[in-house]
């Protein structure tokens, strides 16, 4: 989606995808090749920066799960300032910029300031992670829905959402640090402790890992295998259909 304003340069809010450099979209790749400045998070791979021109200014704004160098309002303001200085400003974000990301806040800020912007979708890790290990998210006539849920809350002990048991798949993002509360939420919602689940760590990268288990044991499995972020947690019978 592209805005209709005609002032300033153009700001592109680009989804970098799940980690594999080849999984950024062609459009996102082409925008990076002409960037005057790129503002990037702690991406799953900094290799994306090799796509930008040598003259391109590179600014790490340092956002990752639970940590950031700049507050969001300062990132918004920096985008505004750079749009006054340059023709092509890229805001590069992991996964998809509108899936458990604050891309919507950045777009609204730019819109209110009258700055040109375009949103370039990316492949979300919620989908790419399972698929990279041959795990479908839906199966015709059997698994008919997917719920993508945040595994992290602002406050450590805040309640985590878990839907009631159904013939669907749950994917939790940012789940590692809060796995105990996620397991508790699933059990309280009525999920059987024998329900299959799995962590996918560093999805689509060379060092990706799959740690399988059930709701009953996944917390211990994660600790034993020293699972770290970025990881996604897949929950449901869909794991039985892995190819």
N, C-alpha and C positions, 0 to 999 in steps of 0.2 A: 504494500500500500504506500502511495506517495502523497505527500501533502500538496496543497495548491498554492502555497505562499511563494513570493518572488523576491524576497529579501535574503541577504546573507549568502553564504555558500550552502552546499547541500550536506546534511548530516545523514549518514547511513548507519542504522542500527542493525548490525549483522550478526546472525547466529553462526558460530564457528562449527557447530556440530559436536559430536560426542568425544572426539579426541583424535581419531585417525585423520591425518591431513587430507586424505582423498575423499573424505565424507563431507567437507564443506561444499555448499552448492556452487554450481558454475557461476551463478550471478554474484555470490559472495566473493568468490575467488577473483572475478574480474574487477570488482570494486576495490579490493585490496591492492590490485596491481596499479591503480591510479591514485591511491590515497596520498594526501598531503600531510595528514596527521592521523594517527590511530591511537585511540584510548582503549586499553585492553585490561581485562581482569587477570587473575592468576589462572590462565587457561590450562586445560589438561595437556596441552602441548604448545610451547612457545614457538614451535616450528612454523606456525602460521605467519610469523613476522618476517620470514624470509621471502614471502610473496610480495611485500611492499617495496616501492621504489627506494633506492639508496638515499634520496633526499628526504624521505618521509620522517617526520618527527614521531617518535614512539614514546608514549606516556603510559606507565603502569599505574592504574588507579587501585589496584590491589584488593579486589573483592573476591572472597572465597567463603566457604561455609563457616560463618561465625567470626570472620576477621576481614577488616578492610583498612587500607591506608587512608583513604579519603571517605568522608561521610557522603551519603547519596546526594545531599543538596549541593555539596561542593563539586561533585562530578557533573551534576546538571549545569551548574554555573560555568564549569570549565568547557563543556560542550558549546555553550552559548558564546563564550569568548573565542573559542577556536573557529566557530562558524563565521565570526566577524573577520577573521584573519585569513582563512583558507577557502578554496573552492570545494575540496573534497575532504570531509571529516568522517572518519570511520569509528564507530563505537562497537568494538568487537567483544562479543559475549559468548560464553560457553553454551553448548546445546542450542536451544531456541530462545530468542530474546524475550518471548512472552510466556514461557513455561517456567514457573517458579523462579522468575528473574524480575528485575525491576525496570525492564525495558519500557513497560507501559508508563512508569513515572517519568522516565526520560523523554518519551515521546510527547506526553502531555505538557511537560515543561517547555519543550521546544515549540509546540503548537501555540501555547499561550504567549510565547515571546515572538511569534511570527517568523520562526526559523524554518527553512525548508528541511524536510526530513523524509526518509524512506525506510521502511521496515523490511528487512530481508530475512525470511524465516530460515531456521536451521533444523537439522535432524536432532531431536531430543534424545538424550541418553536413556530416558524411560522406555523408548521403543528400540533404539539401536542396541542397547546392552543385551536384552534377552535374545533378540534376533541373531546377534553375532555368535551366540552359542547354540543356535538352532532351536531356541525356545519360542514357539508361537505365542502371541498374546490372545488370539482368539482361535477357535476351532469350530467349523461349521456345524450347527445344530447341537453343539455341546458347550462350548465356552463362548458366551455371546456378549460379553462386556469387558471393558478395561477401566479401572479407576486409578488415576495417578494422584498420589497423595504426598504431601510434604511430611518428612520424618523428623523435622526439626521445628521447634517452637522457640519464641523469644525467651521464654523462661523454661529452665531445664525440666522442671516437674509439671509443666502444663500438660493437659490432657491431649493425647494424640487421637486423631479420628480413625476409626475402623468401621467400615460398613458391616452390616449383618451378613452372615454366610449366604452366598448366592453362586450361581454358575458363571462366575466371572473371575477375572484376574485383578490382583492389586499390585501396583508398583509403587514402592516408597522411594522417594529421592531424599538424599541427605539423611540417611537412616542409621549410619554406623554408631554415632555417638549417643543415639537415643534408642538403641535396639531393645533395651529392657522395657521401656515404656510402650514400645510398639507391640512387643509380645503380649504384654499385659492387656493392652487395648484390644487386640485380636481375640484373646481368650474371653475377655469380658463381653465382647460382642457376640460370642457364641461359636467361634471357629474351633473346630476340633484340633487338639494338639498334634494329631498325626498329619495335619494338612502339610503338603510339600511346600517348601520355600527355598530360596537360594539368594546369596549375595553375588553380585557381579561387580568385580573391582577393576578399575581402569578400563572400562568398556571400550572395545574396538582398537585398543593399543596393543603393542607387542607383548606387554607384560600383563595383559588382562587375565583374570582368574575367576573361576566359578567355584563357589563354596556352597555345597548343597546340604540340606537338612530338612527338618520339620519345624513347626512352630515350637514344639517342645524343646528342641536342642539347638536351634539356630544361634541363640545368644552365646552358648558355650562354644559352638563351632567357630563363630566369628572371633572370639577371644583366642581360642586355640590356634587358629590360622592367622592371627594378627591382621585381620581385615582393616583396611584404612580407606579414607576418602580419597578420590571420589568413588562411591559405590552405590549401586541401586539394589533394592531388595524386592524380589518377585515372590508373590504369595498366591498359591492356588493349584488346582488340579492340572492346570495347563502344563506344569512341569513334567507330567507323565507323558506328554506328547513330544518331548524333545527328540529331534532327529540328529 
